[in-house]
Amino acid sequence: MGSILGAIIGGAIIGILGKLVAPGGRDNIPLWLTVICGIGGAFIGTYLYTAVGFKAETNGIDWWRHVWQIVSAAVLVVIAAGITGRQKA
């Protein structure tokens, strides 16, 4: 249960950060979709981070992994905004 709650909270934070760095006005999606994009960005970003050869577990805070997660979430936010057709006026 704790890992699910952590994924939702972490996904919300990463999704909101991804929404902030998403290019242009294409980031007007509902909060629940932002959280989904954040959770997906966390998983995809971590996968890509380890796939290019970085260690999955590090001592302390792994800032670069979080950058990969946020960028992945931003990409998902742009895709979600394109699919839903909601654009900021």
C-alpha positions as CSV (number, residue, x, y, z in Angstrom):
1,M,0.0,0.0,0.0
2,G,2.8,2.4,0.8
3,S,4.5,1.9,-2.6
4,I,1.2,2.7,-4.4
5,L,0.7,5.9,-2.3
6,G,4.3,6.8,-2.9
7,A,3.8,6.3,-6.7
8,I,0.7,8.5,-6.7
9,I,2.4,11.3,-4.7
10,G,5.7,11.0,-6.6
11,G,3.8,10.8,-9.9
12,A,1.8,13.9,-9.0
13,I,5.0,15.9,-8.2
14,I,6.8,14.6,-11.3
15,G,3.7,15.2,-13.4
16,I,3.3,18.8,-12.2
17,L,7.0,19.5,-12.8
18,G,6.7,17.9,-16.2
19,K,3.7,20.1,-16.9
20,L,5.8,23.2,-16.0
21,V,8.6,22.3,-18.4
22,A,6.3,21.2,-21.2
23,P,6.8,23.5,-24.2
24,G,4.3,26.1,-25.2
25,G,0.6,26.2,-24.2
26,R,0.0,22.5,-24.8
27,D,0.0,21.6,-21.1
28,N,-3.7,22.3,-20.3
29,I,-4.7,18.8,-19.2
30,P,-6.8,17.7,-16.2
31,L,-5.0,17.0,-12.9
32,W,-5.7,13.3,-12.9
33,L,-4.1,13.0,-16.4
34,T,-1.1,15.0,-15.1
35,V,-0.7,12.5,-12.3
36,I,-0.9,9.6,-14.7
37,C,1.7,11.2,-16.9
38,G,3.9,11.8,-13.9
39,I,3.7,8.1,-12.8
40,G,4.4,7.0,-16.4
41,G,7.2,9.6,-16.6
42,A,8.7,8.2,-13.4
43,F,8.8,4.7,-14.7
44,I,9.9,5.5,-18.2
45,G,12.5,8.0,-17.0
46,T,14.0,5.4,-14.6
47,Y,13.9,2.8,-17.3
48,L,15.7,5.0,-19.8
49,Y,18.2,6.2,-17.2
50,T,19.2,2.6,-16.4
51,A,19.1,1.5,-20.0
52,V,21.8,4.0,-21.0
53,G,24.1,2.6,-18.3
54,F,23.5,4.6,-15.1
55,K,23.1,2.8,-11.8
56,A,19.6,2.3,-10.6
57,E,20.5,2.6,-6.9
58,T,22.8,5.4,-5.7
59,N,23.7,6.9,-2.3
60,G,21.7,10.0,-1.6
61,I,19.4,11.8,-4.0
62,D,19.9,10.9,-7.7
63,W,19.2,14.3,-9.3
64,W,20.0,13.1,-12.8
65,R,17.5,10.3,-12.6
66,H,14.8,12.8,-11.5
67,V,15.7,15.0,-14.5
68,W,15.1,12.0,-16.8
69,Q,11.8,11.4,-15.1
70,I,10.6,15.0,-15.4
71,V,11.6,15.2,-19.1
72,S,9.7,11.9,-19.7
73,A,6.7,13.3,-17.9
74,A,6.9,16.5,-20.0
75,V,6.9,14.4,-23.2
76,L,3.8,12.4,-21.9
77,V,2.0,15.7,-21.0
78,V,2.6,17.0,-24.5
79,I,1.3,13.7,-26.0
80,A,-1.7,13.7,-23.7
81,A,-2.5,17.3,-24.6
82,G,-2.3,16.4,-28.3
83,I,-4.5,13.4,-27.9
84,T,-7.2,15.1,-25.7
85,G,-7.1,18.2,-28.0
86,R,-7.2,20.5,-25.0
87,Q,-5.0,23.5,-25.6
88,K,-4.6,26.6,-23.5
89,A,-6.3,29.6,-25.2
